């Protein structure tokens, strides 16, 4: 008799959500360079209705001594799936955890939540290390667009 999906044996090596953010040494500490991540599968629950909220997260940061490891970031984002959280609170909480883990020169987390009740919500939270200043923007003549570390 075939097994039902709920009867599959547990995989001891299966990925699980985690609140741990692993890091690794910044390979170019001498330079300000932008690390930009797009995380399109963020979910949490509305704390009032229990309905799921979906968002795309945009994480931009300039590392100092440490960078965040991608798989641990994925598992970290997954850990919010069953939690009730207001958009503003969860965005700031995630940025606080990222800053605590890697202590970047600069970090910006933008959470672009899908429409709910006819309203789109974008929450932008930023951190700047005390004393850090971005480099001036460089204007490229062929495109006319600024090329700056911080958009």
Secondary structure, DSSP 8 states (H G I E B T S, - for coil): ----GGGS---TT-----S---EEE-TTTTS--EEEEEEEEEEEE-TTT--EEEEEEEEEEE-SSEEE-HHHHHHHHHTTTT-B--HHHHHHHHHHHHHHHH--SEEEEEEEEEEETTEEEEEEEEEE-TT------EE-TTT--EE-S--
